[in-house]
């Protein structure tokens, strides 16, 4: 026997479903600090964000509880933040452009053993947001290689950046001072 819904009336429980959605929304009752509004796409980050910006990314799912270690580890791979250090143009017609976020350096007693960088293509389904642009007056050491510009070091002063460039040789490095309206390039003062 086939049941039919009377015209003009909603199916049973539709009004309760709507109320449950407003009160039981996990994001509104979470005790975690709120992340910035995620509105940018990967393509917008690639095109508009300055090198050295802190960029966060998410897939939109809520963080699982600590007791679910595997789910939490998988969630952390799709949700995080890093510093924008490089942009890479599309190297083939069917390959999208990409950018790289630096997550951290790991080591012991001043020796870096592991550098963690993650790359994202511009067709990524994740949501991105610029949390913090580079501070005005920050001095960056960038390396240009095969048409790609990569941020290799940030310093507070020009003297500190020049000293770092003298100790760490990059053949195509240049020093850039972050200004209010953009970047002002200075000639490389290293060896």
C-alpha positions, -999 to +999 in steps of 0.1 A: +000+000+000+014+034-010+012+063+013+008+098+000+016+131+017-013+155+020-008+186-001+001+218+018+017+200+047+053+192+053+064+156+060+064+146+096+094+159+116+105+185+091+099+214+115+118+195+142+147+188+119+151+225+112+151+234+149+176+206+156+200+221+130+200+255+147+205+242+182+227+212+176+252+229+152+286+216+163+305+246+151+284+270+171+287+251+204+324+242+201+348+253+228+377+256+203+389+291+193+372+302+161+393+301+129+392+330+105+365+330+079+375+307+051+365+323+019+395+321-004+401+294-029+435+279-036+436+299-068+431+332-049+459+323-025+482+316-054+473+348-072+470+373-044+487+363-011+522+377-005+552+354+002+556+351+040+519+352+047+504+328+073+478+308+055+453+284+071+433+257+053+404+234+061+381+209+047+352+222+068+348+191+090+348+195+128+379+184+148+374+148+161+380+141+198+415+134+210+407+097+218+402+090+181+439+092+171+437+079+135+407+102+127+425+131+144+457+125+124+438+123+091+419+155+101+452+173+109+465+165+074+435+183+058+433+212+083+462+233+094+483+264+087+517+273+073+537+301+058+535+307+021+570+302+007+567+295-030+545+296-060+549+273-090+534+280-124+518+252-143+546+232-159+523+214-184+490+224-201+470+198-181+488+204-148+475+232-125+496+258-108+506+252-072+519+268-041+539+256-011+533+261+026+561+257+052+549+239+083+581+237+103+617+227+108+624+198+130+658+190+145+680+188+176+706+212+191+704+237+162+707+211+134+677+209+112+669+172+103+635+176+087+618+204+068+580+200+065+565+217+034+531+209+019+522+217-017+487+225-028+474+228-064+451+256-074+423+232-081+422+220-044+388+216-029+401+229+005+391+263+018+420+288+025+423+321+044+452+345+049+455+347+087+484+372+088+503+389+060+540+395+064+548+424+087+558+457+071+596+462+074+603+424+075+634+415+054+630+384+032+657+364+014+642+349-017+658+325-042+648+326-079+653+292-097+638+281-130+612+309-130+601+301-094+605+324-065+610+308-031+612+324+003+642+309+021+646+332+051+629+360+070+648+385+092+638+415+113+666+437+100+685+442+068+718+435+086+705+402+099+693+392+064+727+401+049+745+381+075+723+351+069+728+353+032+766+355+037+765+322+057+740+304+035+749+308-001+721+307-028+733+314-063+702+335-073+692+350-040+681+385-035+670+405-005+635+420-004+620+444+022+583+441+027+567+475+023+532+489+030+522+488-007+542+458-017+578+446-020+608+468-027+637+447-040+672+455-029+704+441-045+718+409-030+747+418-007+760+382-002+791+365-017 
